[in-house]
């Protein structure tokens, strides 16, 4: 009640421009914050009954870090920064192959970067915006109708919202995209892999604190991080010719079938997953490829528009940058929302194309086609520790972020 009262008081001070944002994830909350900062009266609707949290890592660097800075998030995010930790490549039974010290990764990436659990980034965004806008959980969009000057949105509680702008930031399986642009099958490009991630309630017994272990084998990768209580997590990805069958099998059975032969921290993580499968994120890996992201006063943002996938390692950064640039375009073009959306799309599309291409190339790092590819990847990781190679890697990362 207090949050709604605060939001109502603040909305009285806005310019009166109205926006509805669908989705309370990173892209949606960032868009709500950016629009509010420009004086918009914002409502956010989210299909989940309450806030959700997931345990896998996201990285903010380059334009993503700069966008977080412009949004005023850095003071809240810095205390949540995991920083750099020792990475250990392991055999199938959990024995160490070799390690990459934290200092090596730091030297390659630089200091304008944050490593965060996705849930921590979402929490920082939520805390920044919850008292400023009206956020409604357990609510979905049922119908969308556009006129020359507004969008009329029918919600699942039978209310009708009249708004100047509708932002669909409701993920790769976007309901807004389905209603306005067409069926998901027209835009979803299946990459033939599955991904699973979840927080660990207790630290993994076979992983030292401050260490992330990674097993990479033909067609699969499993990573387990022990960063202390409430800070540990597991990440899995594997090649799958039939993602639908994996989803039907269920999270714990599917991941156990794909990784149950592994020992060490992976066995610890799978044991915890079996006890509490509801905490996991589990889905097929695919990209959204569209010729346009906007239609009059409706615009798609984040995974709903492009979904670069976890293989790009840039989804959260691109969501923040996309939201920030969307706000800038709307501010620059005043009342002409369709022109603003078109300008925003033309500005952002080259970066999205680049990230999607990098993700497709990156599949072989996460799910190598053969043992030869595994060996070649290990050779590259070992070489990163050499000072000359480290400098080349850092310059490569800097070029990718520019």
C-alpha positions in Angstrom: 0.0 0.0 0.0 2.8 2.4 0.9 4.6 1.8 -2.4 1.3 2.6 -4.3 0.8 5.8 -2.2 4.3 7.0 -2.9 3.9 6.3 -6.6 0.6 8.1 -6.7 2.2 11.2 -5.0 5.1 11.2 -7.4 2.9 10.7 -10.5 1.2 14.0 -9.6 4.5 15.8 -10.3 5.0 14.2 -13.8 4.5 15.8 -17.2 1.3 13.8 -17.7 2.7 11.7 -20.5 1.7 8.1 -20.0 3.6 4.9 -20.7 2.8 1.3 -20.0 5.8 -1.1 -19.6 5.1 -4.8 -19.8 7.7 -6.9 -18.0 9.5 -6.2 -14.7 12.8 -7.7 -15.7 16.0 -5.7 -16.4 14.8 -4.2 -19.7 11.4 -3.2 -18.3 12.5 -1.7 -15.0 15.3 0.2 -16.8 12.8 1.6 -19.3 10.4 2.6 -16.5 13.3 4.3 -14.6 14.5 6.2 -17.7 11.0 7.3 -18.7 10.2 8.4 -15.2 13.4 10.5 -15.1 12.0 12.3 -18.2 8.7 13.0 -16.5 6.5 10.2 -17.9 3.8 8.7 -15.8 4.7 5.0 -15.9 2.7 1.8 -15.1 4.6 -1.5 -15.1 2.7 -4.9 -15.4 4.4 -8.2 -14.7 2.8 -11.7 -15.3 4.6 -13.2 -12.3 2.8 -13.0 -9.0 5.8 -11.5 -7.3 9.4 -10.6 -7.9 11.6 -13.4 -9.2 15.3 -13.9 -8.8 17.8 -16.0 -10.6 21.4 -16.9 -9.7 23.4 -16.7 -12.9 26.0 -14.0 -13.5 25.6 -11.0 -15.8 28.4 -8.6 -16.9 28.2 -4.9 -17.3 30.9 -3.3 -19.3 31.3 -0.9 -22.2 28.0 0.7 -23.2 26.1 -1.3 -20.6 28.2 0.1 -17.8 27.9 3.6 -19.2 24.1 3.2 -19.4 24.0 2.0 -15.7 26.0 5.1 -14.9 23.6 7.4 -16.7 20.6 5.8 -15.0 22.2 6.5 -11.6 22.6 2.8 -10.7 26.3 2.5 -10.1 26.2 3.5 -6.3 23.6 0.7 -5.7 25.4 -1.8 -7.9 28.9 -1.4 -6.7 28.4 -3.0 -3.3 26.8 -6.0 -5.1 29.7 -6.4 -7.5 31.1 -9.9 -7.3 34.4 -8.7 -8.8 36.9 -11.1 -10.3 37.4 -14.6 -8.9 39.6 -17.5 -9.6 38.4 -19.7 -12.4 39.3 -23.4 -12.4 38.9 -25.7 -15.3 38.1 -29.2 -14.1 37.9 -32.8 -15.3 34.6 -34.7 -15.4 35.2 -36.0 -11.8 35.9 -32.5 -10.5 39.7 -32.7 -10.4 41.5 -29.5 -11.4 43.0 -29.2 -14.8 44.4 -25.6 -14.5 43.3 -22.3 -13.0 43.1 -18.8 -14.2 43.8 -16.3 -11.3 41.4 -13.4 -10.8 44.1 -10.9 -11.6 44.4 -12.3 -15.1 40.7 -11.8 -15.8 40.8 -8.3 -14.3 43.8 -7.3 -16.4 41.9 -8.5 -19.6 38.6 -6.8 -18.8 39.6 -3.6 -17.1 38.0 -1.7 -14.2 35.0 -0.2 -16.0 33.0 -3.4 -15.4 30.7 -5.0 -13.0 29.9 -8.7 -12.4 26.5 -9.2 -10.8 24.0 -11.9 -10.1 21.0 -11.1 -12.3 18.7 -11.0 -9.3 21.0 -8.3 -7.7 20.7 -6.1 -10.8 17.0 -6.5 -10.9 16.8 -5.7 -7.2 18.8 -2.5 -7.7 16.5 -1.5 -10.5 13.4 -2.4 -8.6 14.6 -0.4 -5.5 15.3 2.6 -7.7 11.9 2.7 -9.4 9.3 0.9 -7.1 8.4 4.1 -5.2 8.2 6.2 -8.4 5.9 4.1 -10.6 2.9 1.8 -10.3 4.0 -1.8 -10.6 1.3 -4.5 -10.8 2.2 -8.1 -10.4 0.1 -11.0 -11.6 -1.1 -9.0 -14.5 -0.9 -9.7 -18.3 -1.9 -7.9 -21.4 -4.9 -9.4 -23.1 -5.5 -7.0 -26.0 -3.9 -4.0 -27.7 -5.7 -1.4 -29.9 -4.0 1.6 -31.4 -5.4 4.9 -32.6 -3.5 7.9 -34.0 -2.9 9.4 -30.5 -2.9 6.5 -28.0 -2.8 2.8 -27.3 -5.7 1.2 -25.4 -4.5 -1.9 -23.5 -6.9 -4.4 -21.9 -5.4 -6.2 -18.9 -6.1 -9.5 -17.4 -8.1 -7.9 -14.6 -10.5 -6.4 -17.2 -9.2 -2.9 -16.7 -8.4 -0.7 -19.8 -5.4 1.6 -19.8 -5.1 4.5 -22.2 -1.4 5.3 -22.8 0.8 7.2 -25.3 3.4 4.5 -25.4 3.5 0.7 -24.9 6.8 -0.9 -24.2 6.9 -4.7 -24.5 9.8 -5.8 -22.4 8.3 -9.2 -21.5 11.1 -11.5 -22.6 11.8 -13.9 -25.5 8.3 -15.4 -25.2 6.7 -11.9 -25.3 2.9 -11.6 -25.1 3.0 -8.1 -26.5 5.0 -9.3 -29.5 2.4 -12.0 -30.1 -0.5 -9.5 -30.0 1.0 -6.8 -32.1 3.6 -8.4 -34.4 2.5 -12.0 -34.8 3.3 -15.5 -33.5 6.6 -16.3 -31.8 7.3 -18.9 -34.5 7.7 -16.1 -37.0 10.7 -14.6 -35.1 12.2 -17.3 -32.9 15.4 -18.8 -34.3 16.2 -22.0 -32.4 19.9 -22.5 -31.7 19.6 -26.1 -30.7 20.8 -25.8 -27.1 19.4 -25.7 -23.6 20.4 -23.5 -20.7 19.8 -23.9 -17.0 20.9 -21.7 -14.0 20.0 -21.5 -10.4 21.2 -20.2 -7.0 22.7 -22.6 -4.5 21.2 -22.4 -1.0 24.3 -24.0 0.5 27.9 -23.6 -0.7 29.0 -26.5 -2.9 31.2 -28.8 -0.8 33.7 -29.6 -3.5 34.4 -26.0 -4.7 36.7 -23.8 -2.6 35.3 -20.4 -1.6 36.1 -17.6 -4.0 36.4 -20.1 -6.9 34.3 -20.9 -9.9 34.8 -24.3 -11.5 34.0 -25.1 -15.1 33.7 -28.4 -16.9 33.8 -28.1 -20.7 33.2 -31.2 -22.8 31.9 -32.0 -26.2 28.4 -30.4 -26.5 28.2 -29.1 -22.9 29.5 -26.8 -20.2 28.8 -26.9 -16.4 30.0 -24.1 -14.1 29.6 -24.0 -10.3 30.6 -20.9 -8.3 31.3 -20.8 -4.6 31.3 -17.2 -3.6 30.0 -17.8 -0.1 26.5 -18.2 1.5 23.7 -16.7 -0.6 26.3 -15.9 -3.3 26.8 -19.3 -5.0 25.2 -20.6 -8.2 25.4 -23.1 -11.0 25.1 -22.7 -14.7 24.6 -25.4 -17.4 24.3 -25.4 -21.1 24.2 -28.3 -23.6 23.4 -29.1 -27.2 20.0 -30.6 -27.8 18.4 -31.6 -31.1 14.9 -31.5 -29.5 14.5 -28.7 -27.0 10.8 -29.3 -26.7 11.5 -32.8 -25.4 13.9 -31.4 -22.8 11.4 -28.9 -21.6 8.8 -31.6 -21.3 11.1 -33.7 -19.3 11.5 -31.0 -16.7 14.4 -29.0 -15.3 15.9 -31.5 -12.8 15.5 -34.6 -14.8 16.8 -33.0 -18.0 19.9 -31.5 -16.3 20.6 -34.7 -14.4 20.4 -36.7 -17.6 22.8 -34.3 -19.3 25.3 -33.8 -16.5 24.6 -36.6 -14.0 27.9 -38.4 -14.9 30.0 -35.5 -13.6 31.4 -35.2 -10.1 32.7 -32.5 -7.8 30.7 -29.3 -7.6 28.4 -30.3 -10.4 27.2 -33.3 -8.4 26.7 -31.0 -5.4 24.6 -28.5 -7.5 22.4 -31.2 -9.1 21.6 -32.6 -5.7 20.4 -29.2 -4.5 18.4 -28.8 -7.7 16.6 -32.0 -7.1 15.5 -30.8 -3.7 14.2 -27.4 -5.0 13.8 -27.3 -8.8 11.5 -24.3 -8.7 14.4 -21.9 -8.2 15.9 -22.7 -11.6 15.7 -21.0 -14.9 15.5 -23.6 -17.7 14.8 -22.9 -21.3 15.8 -23.5 -24.9 18.3 -21.1 -26.4 17.1 -19.0 -29.3 17.3 -15.6 -30.8 14.5 -13.3 -31.8 15.1 -11.9 -35.3 12.7 -9.2 -36.5 12.8 -6.6 -39.3 11.3 -4.0 -37.0 10.8 -3.6 -33.3 8.2 -0.9 -33.3 4.7 -0.3 -34.7 3.3 3.2 -34.3 3.3 3.6 -30.5 4.2 0.1 -29.5 7.9 -0.9 -29.1 9.7 -4.1 -28.1 12.8 -3.9 -25.9 15.4 -6.4 -24.7 14.8 -10.1 -25.2 11.3 -9.4 -26.6 13.0 -7.6 -29.5 16.3 -9.4 -30.1 17.3 -11.9 -27.4 21.1 -12.1 -28.1 21.2 -15.2 -25.7 23.6 -16.1 -22.9 26.2 -17.1 -25.5 26.6 -13.4 -26.2 27.4 -12.5 -22.6 25.9 -9.1 -23.2 22.1 -9.4 -22.7 21.8 -7.4 -19.5 24.2 -4.7 -20.8 22.2 -4.4 -24.0 18.9 -4.2 -22.1 20.2 -1.3 -20.1 21.7 0.5 -23.0 18.6 -0.1 -25.1 16.4 1.4 -22.4 18.7 4.4 -22.0 18.8 5.0 -25.7 15.1 4.7 -26.0 14.6 7.4 -23.4 17.1 9.6 -25.3 15.3 9.2 -28.6 11.9 10.0 -27.1 13.3 13.1 -25.4 14.9 14.2 -28.7 11.7 13.9 -30.8 9.1 15.2 -28.4 5.6 14.4 -29.4 6.5 12.4 -32.5 6.7 9.0 -30.9 6.8 6.9 -34.1 9.7 8.9 -35.4 11.5 8.6 -32.1 11.0 4.8 -32.1 12.3 4.5 -35.7 15.4 6.7 -34.8 16.1 4.6 -31.7 15.9 1.3 -33.7 18.2 2.6 -36.5 20.7 3.6 -33.9 20.6 0.3 -31.9 20.2 -2.3 -34.6 23.9 -2.5 -35.7 24.9 -3.3 -32.1 22.2 -6.0 -31.8 23.3 -7.6 -35.1 26.9 -7.6 -33.9 26.0 -9.2 -30.6 23.7 -11.8 -32.2 26.5 -12.8 -34.6 29.0 -13.0 -31.7 26.6 -15.3 -29.8 26.3 -17.7 -32.7 30.0 -17.9 -33.0 30.3 -18.3 -29.2 28.3 -21.5 -29.2 31.4 -23.5 -29.9 33.0 -22.1 -26.7 30.0 -23.2 -24.5 29.3 -26.5 -26.3 32.3 -27.5 -28.4 31.5 -29.8 -31.3 34.3 -32.3 -30.5 37.2 -33.2 -28.1 39.5 -31.4 -30.5 37.6 -28.2 -30.1 37.7 -28.7 -26.3 41.5 -29.1 -26.4 41.8 -25.9 -28.6 39.7 -23.9 -26.2 41.8 -25.0 -23.3 44.9 -24.0 -25.1 43.5 -20.6 -25.6 42.5 -20.2 -22.0 46.0 -21.2 -20.9 47.5 -18.7 -23.3 45.5 -15.9 -21.9 47.7 -16.0 -18.8 50.7 -14.9 -20.9 51.3 -11.1 -20.6 51.5 -10.5 -24.4 48.3 -12.6 -25.2 46.5 -10.9 -22.2 47.0 -7.5 -23.8 45.6 -8.8 -27.1 42.6 -10.2 -25.4 42.0 -6.9 -23.6 42.2 -4.9 -26.8 39.8 -7.4 -28.4 37.3 -6.9 -25.6 37.6 -3.1 -25.9 37.0 -3.2 -29.7 33.9 -5.4 -29.1 32.6 -2.8 -26.6 33.1 0.2 -28.9 
